[in-house]
Amino acid sequence: MRTLLWAERLKLKRSKIIWIAVFSAIMVAFIVFMQGQFQYYGQRYVDGATWYMTATQSLGSLYVFPAIIALMGSYMICREDQDDTMKSLALVPVSVSNLIRAKMIITAILSVVLYAFLFAVTLTVEMVIHISLLDLGVVLGFAKMYLLEGVGLFLAVSPIIAIVYRLKKGYWLALIFAEIYSFLGLFLGMQSTMRSIYPITAAFCVAGYYETTPVQFAISLFSLLACGGLSLIILHGLNRKSDIH
């Protein structure tokens, strides 16, 4: 497994998908900062301490990052078939199950790294504007929220990655499916019960963005774990067929 993870990391160095993810994070940070210039009762939104970190996480997690995470995962999993390199890999004693598992692990890591990068950007801006209003507890709280959101959104979109791999129609489908999937969260998140169940908004609940009761937190956590379990079931069935062939 360590060798497979190392190999996937080397492949990503030659890929533009990472730069797409980085660019998307920078654009989210920039757009939210520009939105923060609007005034409300004579005060800019961005002048409120922690407003920028809160708004950036919310906008990115609902509109951009589910699609980016799904695209990264689907790209890594589907490209072996689309680039016709799977036939070459078949000549090497490599388990397809382990190969797909390594790709999913890398996707999860990239999801967390993407959120860590976004947090670093937003924290830098907050420190420039509100250095005297930030304390260690607030910073650590947001760091925890961002990193948990990265894990949660990966679990939430993992079934999409598995389904796109099953369809074998092109990894760009993941971008479309995930965008629709996350957009629905805008409406379902308005109701407290559905907010805890729907995977995209459940990630917010687990991360601590929404205030939740212990029961709601448990429901949200179960929803995300169920998504991860569903993706494993889909991929396991396909991998068994591939290993047999």
Steps between C-alpha positions, in 0.01 A plus 500: 500500500784740583645446151164568338454820701848610399424427135175697510681795654752496215220489243337805655821698461456472124130583514323833469214391726682626810542843347130508418424431866745767619359752253146426617598559863666832413197609298264414785713701742515793257126502421403488868745780579343716227154420633621615838550850363124556491373710785227424751391794715817685409738213580659258258429131554871421498553741790332251733753275669489139369232591242744428219602155626136406561370624165786347300445157649125521439519619139779263407338197660161555337592620152853392410685238703258205476539517122878547519546209742278274290689605186840424656388157620330406175795625296747283691278191485370530145813613318657152500212377285466815290873525429499126422773431755299241691606237245863573579431481871340161446845369406632605840395309813292789633167447672235726350329511840813633666559743215151651533534505878824696469335750266214556746745551786690757295172675417413521869842643578470754218160605631645575843806673349272716284312616807825553690621722216175697499522541877855632469385757243201617703698510824765717335234748387334499842834565671570795272159653571421386856827395660400653834160326504620143445608266775643150495172336597314658207774408253515138618122478488494607136793271415304207642188606308683526168683169533188311609313655210765360266451149638122533507466621143724222373271244663193683368615493136673160509189321361509734201862404434405131518193542278694692234764227502225242454344691209839541325367798305767755589620654823349841415161352583606511864522878479142526374353245740676652801395853409133399487545295816651792693253755358211301647662550839403869484134405523519190717724682747217738586322227695676387818414130464604471134808708578624222725419225249600641162871417459619839374344690789577214740867582439428851630337353811792269576753776434325730747377765257143441612395475861376146555365286779681173581227310315533718190878463510467121519255498207734716292799281580304187408391662173860571400623156605213345303618690191850365550363149549286526186799604289701206637220259411477634144876495448543159665256339259671651198849422629414134554393473138815673382727283714329187368548610142 
